[in-house]
Amino acid sequence: MEVEEVNKKLVDELEGMGFPLAPAMRAVYYSGNSSLEDAINWIVDHEDDPDIDQMPPVPLKIEIDDFEASCVSEEVKLTAQKLRTKSRKMNKEDDMNSVSSREKERIRVGKELQEAKKIAEENERKRFIALWKAEKEEENRARERIRQKLQQDKAERRGTPGLPLQNHASLKTNTPTVQENKEMLPVISTEIGINLTTKVDLMRECLRSLKRYNKDDDIKVKRAFETLLIYARNVARDPDEDKFRKIRLSNPVFKERVGIFEQGVKFLELCGFERVEGGEHLLLPRDRFDMAVFNSAGNILQSAITNPFFGLLSPQE
C-alpha cells in the first residue's frame, strides 16, 4: 500500500536500528506507514531489489505531537539485527575484494612495466651493436677503397715508363734501370698507403675528439659536422671552383659553426687545406686535391652525423 507521505518517526526508528535512509523510507512508504514491524518485514522481503537504495518520490511526514515508540516484537528486532550484521559483512567483503583487486592490478601493471623495460633495454642493446657493426663495416669499406686505389696507382706507375723503342743495345742498357725502378715502386706505394690510411684514421679521430670534448652540446656538434660535410661535398663536386677551395676563417658563419672547434679546422687541414695570408684563410691548392681523401671525409662525416654512438666506441675512451 503506497501513501502520499512517509512517517518521519518510523524512518528515524529504522535509521536508529542501522538501516540506511533510502531503504528505510521505501519500507515505510510501501508498507503504508502502518508500523515499524511491517516496515522491517518489507525490507527483509525486498533487500535484494535493484532499486532498494533509491529514494521514493514522497515527502516526509513530520508529526508535531509526541507519541510513544511503536511496539516491536523481539523477533522483529532480531531480524533487524541480522539484516544489519549481514549488511556490514557484505560491505566488509566488498571492501576486501576491492583492495585485493587493486593490489592484483598494481602487481599486473608492475610486471608489464618491468617487461616493457626489459624489451626496451634489449632493443637498445641490439641497436647499439648494430650501429657499432655498421661503423666498423664502413671503416673496412673505406680501407678497401684505399687499398684498391693503391693497387690502381701501382699499376699505373708500372706502366708509366713507356719509352720509345730505339735498339736492342739501348733496351739492354736501360733494362736494369727500369727493373730497378719497378722494384722501388712497391715501397713507394706502401708508404703512400700508410699515409692515406693514417690520414683517414686521423680524420675519424679528429671528429671523435670534437664530439667527446663537447658531448654536452650535441646541437652545435651536429651542426659543425653538417657544415664540414657541405664543404667536403662542394670541393668533391667541383674541385676547380676557387670559392670552394678557399675559406675565410673570420667568416661569421664559419666561425660560429666550425671555427669555434679546433678539431673542425684540423679536419679541413687533414683534407688538404692549409693556412695562407697570415692565417686569415684556409686554401686547398689544386695539386693537393685528392678525390679519395674527400670521399673518405664525406663517409666519415656522414657516419658521425647519423650514428648517435659515433665517438663513444673509440678505444681511447
Contacts in CASP RR format, 6 or more apart in sequence:
PFRMAT RR
TARGET T0000
AUTHOR 0000-0000-0000
METHOD contacts of the structure
MODEL  1
MEVEEVNKKLVDELEGMGFPLAPAMRAVYYSGNSSLEDAINWIVDHEDDP
DIDQMPPVPLKIEIDDFEASCVSEEVKLTAQKLRTKSRKMNKEDDMNSVS
SREKERIRVGKELQEAKKIAEENERKRFIALWKAEKEEENRARERIRQKL
QQDKAERRGTPGLPLQNHASLKTNTPTVQENKEMLPVISTEIGINLTTKV
DLMRECLRSLKRYNKDDDIKVKRAFETLLIYARNVARDPDEDKFRKIRLS
NPVFKERVGIFEQGVKFLELCGFERVEGGEHLLLPRDRFDMAVFNSAGNI
LQSAITNPFFGLLSPQE
1 30 0 8 1.000
1 31 0 8 1.000
1 32 0 8 1.000
1 34 0 8 1.000
2 29 0 8 1.000
2 30 0 8 1.000
2 32 0 8 1.000
3 29 0 8 1.000
3 32 0 8 1.000
3 33 0 8 1.000
3 58 0 8 1.000
4 58 0 8 1.000
5 33 0 8 1.000
5 58 0 8 1.000
5 59 0 8 1.000
5 60 0 8 1.000
5 61 0 8 1.000
6 25 0 8 1.000
6 28 0 8 1.000
6 29 0 8 1.000
6 33 0 8 1.000
6 56 0 8 1.000
6 58 0 8 1.000
6 59 0 8 1.000
6 60 0 8 1.000
6 61 0 8 1.000
7 28 0 8 1.000
7 33 0 8 1.000
7 60 0 8 1.000
7 61 0 8 1.000
7 63 0 8 1.000
8 60 0 8 1.000
8 61 0 8 1.000
8 62 0 8 1.000
8 63 0 8 1.000
9 63 0 8 1.000
9 67 0 8 1.000
10 24 0 8 1.000
10 28 0 8 1.000
10 33 0 8 1.000
10 35 0 8 1.000
10 36 0 8 1.000
10 39 0 8 1.000
10 70 0 8 1.000
11 21 0 8 1.000
11 24 0 8 1.000
11 25 0 8 1.000
11 28 0 8 1.000
11 60 0 8 1.000
13 36 0 8 1.000
13 69 0 8 1.000
13 70 0 8 1.000
14 23 0 8 1.000
14 24 0 8 1.000
14 27 0 8 1.000
14 28 0 8 1.000
14 36 0 8 1.000
14 39 0 8 1.000
14 40 0 8 1.000
14 43 0 8 1.000
15 21 0 8 1.000
15 24 0 8 1.000
17 40 0 8 1.000
17 77 0 8 1.000
17 80 0 8 1.000
17 84 0 8 1.000
18 80 0 8 1.000
18 84 0 8 1.000
19 27 0 8 1.000
19 43 0 8 1.000
19 80 0 8 1.000
19 83 0 8 1.000
19 84 0 8 1.000
20 53 0 8 1.000
21 55 0 8 1.000
22 52 0 8 1.000
22 53 0 8 1.000
22 54 0 8 1.000
22 55 0 8 1.000
23 43 0 8 1.000
23 47 0 8 1.000
23 52 0 8 1.000
23 53 0 8 1.000
24 39 0 8 1.000
24 43 0 8 1.000
25 55 0 8 1.000
25 56 0 8 1.000
25 58 0 8 1.000
25 60 0 8 1.000
26 42 0 8 1.000
26 46 0 8 1.000
26 52 0 8 1.000
26 54 0 8 1.000
26 55 0 8 1.000
26 56 0 8 1.000
27 39 0 8 1.000
27 40 0 8 1.000
27 42 0 8 1.000
27 43 0 8 1.000
27 46 0 8 1.000
28 39 0 8 1.000
29 56 0 8 1.000
29 58 0 8 1.000
30 42 0 8 1.000
30 46 0 8 1.000
30 56 0 8 1.000
31 38 0 8 1.000
31 39 0 8 1.000
31 41 0 8 1.000
31 42 0 8 1.000
32 38 0 8 1.000
33 61 0 8 1.000
35 70 0 8 1.000
36 70 0 8 1.000
36 72 0 8 1.000
36 76 0 8 1.000
37 70 0 8 1.000
37 72 0 8 1.000
37 73 0 8 1.000
37 76 0 8 1.000
40 72 0 8 1.000
40 76 0 8 1.000
40 79 0 8 1.000
40 80 0 8 1.000
40 83 0 8 1.000
41 76 0 8 1.000
41 79 0 8 1.000
43 83 0 8 1.000
44 79 0 8 1.000
44 83 0 8 1.000
46 52 0 8 1.000
47 83 0 8 1.000
128 309 0 8 1.000
131 307 0 8 1.000
131 308 0 8 1.000
131 309 0 8 1.000
132 309 0 8 1.000
132 313 0 8 1.000
134 303 0 8 1.000
134 307 0 8 1.000
135 303 0 8 1.000
135 307 0 8 1.000
135 309 0 8 1.000
135 310 0 8 1.000
135 313 0 8 1.000
138 299 0 8 1.000
138 303 0 8 1.000
139 204 0 8 1.000
141 299 0 8 1.000
142 200 0 8 1.000
142 296 0 8 1.000
142 299 0 8 1.000
142 300 0 8 1.000
143 197 0 8 1.000
143 200 0 8 1.000
145 292 0 8 1.000
145 295 0 8 1.000
145 296 0 8 1.000
146 193 0 8 1.000
146 196 0 8 1.000
146 197 0 8 1.000
146 200 0 8 1.000
146 292 0 8 1.000
146 296 0 8 1.000
149 196 0 8 1.000
149 292 0 8 1.000
150 189 0 8 1.000
150 192 0 8 1.000
150 193 0 8 1.000
150 196 0 8 1.000
153 189 0 8 1.000
153 192 0 8 1.000
154 185 0 8 1.000
154 186 0 8 1.000
154 189 0 8 1.000
157 185 0 8 1.000
157 188 0 8 1.000
157 189 0 8 1.000
158 182 0 8 1.000
158 185 0 8 1.000
161 178 0 8 1.000
161 181 0 8 1.000
163 174 0 8 1.000
165 171 0 8 1.000
196 292 0 8 1.000
196 293 0 8 1.000
199 270 0 8 1.000
199 293 0 8 1.000
200 293 0 8 1.000
200 296 0 8 1.000
200 300 0 8 1.000
202 270 0 8 1.000
203 267 0 8 1.000
203 270 0 8 1.000
203 271 0 8 1.000
203 296 0 8 1.000
203 297 0 8 1.000
203 300 0 8 1.000
204 300 0 8 1.000
205 314 0 8 1.000
205 316 0 8 1.000
206 263 0 8 1.000
206 264 0 8 1.000
206 266 0 8 1.000
206 267 0 8 1.000
206 270 0 8 1.000
207 225 0 8 1.000
207 263 0 8 1.000
207 267 0 8 1.000
207 300 0 8 1.000
207 301 0 8 1.000
207 304 0 8 1.000
207 310 0 8 1.000
207 311 0 8 1.000
208 310 0 8 1.000
208 311 0 8 1.000
208 314 0 8 1.000
208 316 0 8 1.000
209 263 0 8 1.000
210 221 0 8 1.000
210 224 0 8 1.000
210 261 0 8 1.000
210 263 0 8 1.000
210 264 0 8 1.000
210 267 0 8 1.000
211 221 0 8 1.000
211 304 0 8 1.000
211 310 0 8 1.000
211 311 0 8 1.000
212 311 0 8 1.000
212 314 0 8 1.000
212 317 0 8 1.000
213 263 0 8 1.000
214 220 0 8 1.000
214 221 0 8 1.000
214 261 0 8 1.000
215 221 0 8 1.000
220 260 0 8 1.000
222 305 0 8 1.000
223 257 0 8 1.000
224 257 0 8 1.000
224 258 0 8 1.000
224 261 0 8 1.000
224 264 0 8 1.000
225 301 0 8 1.000
225 304 0 8 1.000
225 305 0 8 1.000
226 305 0 8 1.000
227 254 0 8 1.000
227 257 0 8 1.000
227 258 0 8 1.000
228 258 0 8 1.000
228 264 0 8 1.000
228 267 0 8 1.000
228 268 0 8 1.000
228 297 0 8 1.000
228 301 0 8 1.000
229 298 0 8 1.000
229 301 0 8 1.000
229 302 0 8 1.000
229 305 0 8 1.000
231 244 0 8 1.000
231 247 0 8 1.000
231 268 0 8 1.000
232 271 0 8 1.000
232 294 0 8 1.000
232 297 0 8 1.000
232 298 0 8 1.000
232 301 0 8 1.000
233 298 0 8 1.000
234 241 0 8 1.000
234 244 0 8 1.000
235 244 0 8 1.000
235 245 0 8 1.000
235 271 0 8 1.000
235 284 0 8 1.000
235 289 0 8 1.000
235 294 0 8 1.000
236 291 0 8 1.000
236 294 0 8 1.000
236 295 0 8 1.000
236 298 0 8 1.000
238 244 0 8 1.000
239 245 0 8 1.000
239 286 0 8 1.000
239 289 0 8 1.000
239 291 0 8 1.000
240 286 0 8 1.000
245 283 0 8 1.000
245 284 0 8 1.000
245 285 0 8 1.000
245 286 0 8 1.000
245 289 0 8 1.000
246 281 0 8 1.000
246 282 0 8 1.000
246 283 0 8 1.000
246 284 0 8 1.000
247 254 0 8 1.000
247 268 0 8 1.000
247 273 0 8 1.000
247 281 0 8 1.000
247 282 0 8 1.000
247 283 0 8 1.000
248 254 0 8 1.000
248 280 0 8 1.000
248 281 0 8 1.000
249 255 0 8 1.000
249 259 0 8 1.000
249 265 0 8 1.000
249 279 0 8 1.000
249 280 0 8 1.000
249 281 0 8 1.000
249 282 0 8 1.000
250 280 0 8 1.000
258 264 0 8 1.000
258 265 0 8 1.000
258 268 0 8 1.000
259 265 0 8 1.000
265 282 0 8 1.000
267 297 0 8 1.000
268 282 0 8 1.000
269 275 0 8 1.000
269 282 0 8 1.000
270 297 0 8 1.000
271 284 0 8 1.000
271 293 0 8 1.000
271 294 0 8 1.000
271 297 0 8 1.000
272 284 0 8 1.000
272 285 0 8 1.000
272 288 0 8 1.000
272 289 0 8 1.000
272 290 0 8 1.000
272 293 0 8 1.000
273 282 0 8 1.000
273 283 0 8 1.000
273 284 0 8 1.000
274 282 0 8 1.000
274 283 0 8 1.000
274 284 0 8 1.000
274 285 0 8 1.000
274 288 0 8 1.000
275 281 0 8 1.000
275 282 0 8 1.000
275 283 0 8 1.000
276 282 0 8 1.000
276 283 0 8 1.000
303 310 0 8 1.000
304 310 0 8 1.000
304 311 0 8 1.000
311 317 0 8 1.000
END
